[in-house]
């Protein structure tokens, strides 16, 4: 991944004209899904390699928090709806 932005304009200041340009961006939903899928693979398997820029990884959050949101189900496992929704 290079970036998940379709468009990115960093903030800028032009002293000569005293103009401030605000940051603006738009992300690509398909790349966002791939990025999250890659994160899940990196945390779930030991044989995964991901080559990405800092921009593509920025904002993914703490891996430990991501792992805390993962539920692992096994064949034959029984879990109540109440327990699942906790």
C-alpha positions as CSV (number, residue, x, y, z in Angstrom):
1,X,0.0,0.0,0.0
2,X,1.2,3.5,-0.7
3,X,-1.6,5.4,0.7
4,X,-5.3,5.0,1.3
5,X,-6.1,8.6,0.2
6,X,-7.6,9.4,-3.2
7,X,-6.7,13.0,-2.5
8,X,-4.5,14.7,0.1
9,X,-3.7,18.4,0.4
10,X,-1.5,19.2,3.5
11,X,-2.1,22.4,5.3
12,X,0.1,25.3,4.1
13,X,0.9,28.9,4.8
14,X,2.0,31.3,2.1
15,X,3.7,34.2,4.0
16,X,4.0,36.5,0.9
17,X,0.2,36.7,0.6
18,X,-0.7,35.8,4.2
19,X,-2.8,32.9,3.0
20,X,-3.5,29.8,5.0
21,X,-4.6,26.7,3.1
22,X,-6.4,24.1,5.3
23,X,-5.7,20.4,5.1
24,X,-8.1,18.5,2.9
25,X,-8.4,14.8,2.0
26,X,-10.6,12.0,0.8
27,X,-10.0,8.3,1.4
28,X,-10.7,5.4,-0.9
29,X,-13.2,2.9,0.7
30,X,-11.8,-0.1,-1.2
31,X,-8.3,0.6,0.0
32,X,-9.6,1.2,3.6
33,X,-11.2,-2.3,3.5
34,X,-8.0,-3.8,2.2
35,X,-6.0,-2.0,4.9
36,X,-8.2,-3.3,7.7
37,X,-8.1,-6.8,6.2
38,X,-4.3,-6.6,6.1
39,X,-4.3,-5.5,9.7
40,X,-6.4,-8.5,10.7
41,X,-4.2,-10.9,8.8
42,X,-1.0,-9.5,10.4
43,X,-2.5,-10.0,13.9
44,X,-4.0,-13.5,13.1
45,X,-1.2,-15.3,11.2
46,X,2.5,-15.6,11.5
47,X,3.3,-16.0,7.8
48,X,2.1,-12.6,6.6
49,X,4.3,-9.8,5.1
50,X,2.9,-6.4,4.4
51,X,4.8,-3.7,2.6
52,X,3.3,-0.3,3.1
53,X,4.1,3.4,3.6
54,X,3.8,5.2,6.9
55,X,0.8,7.0,5.4
56,X,-1.0,3.7,4.7
57,X,-0.4,2.5,8.3
58,X,-1.0,5.9,10.0
59,X,-4.2,6.0,12.1
60,X,-4.7,2.2,12.4
61,X,-4.5,2.5,16.1
62,X,-2.9,0.4,18.8
63,X,-2.7,-3.3,17.8
64,X,-3.6,-4.4,21.4
65,X,-6.9,-2.5,21.1
66,X,-7.6,-4.1,17.8
67,X,-6.9,-7.6,19.2
68,X,-9.3,-6.8,22.1
69,X,-12.1,-6.4,19.6
70,X,-11.5,-9.7,17.9
71,X,-13.7,-12.7,18.7
72,X,-12.5,-16.2,18.0
73,X,-15.0,-18.9,17.4
74,X,-14.3,-22.6,17.2
75,X,-16.4,-25.4,15.7
76,X,-18.9,-26.6,18.3
77,X,-18.4,-23.6,20.6
78,X,-21.5,-22.5,22.4
79,X,-22.0,-18.9,23.4
80,X,-25.1,-17.0,24.5
81,X,-26.2,-13.9,22.7
82,X,-25.8,-11.9,25.9
83,X,-22.2,-13.0,26.2
84,X,-21.5,-12.3,22.5
85,X,-22.8,-8.7,22.8
86,X,-20.7,-7.8,25.8
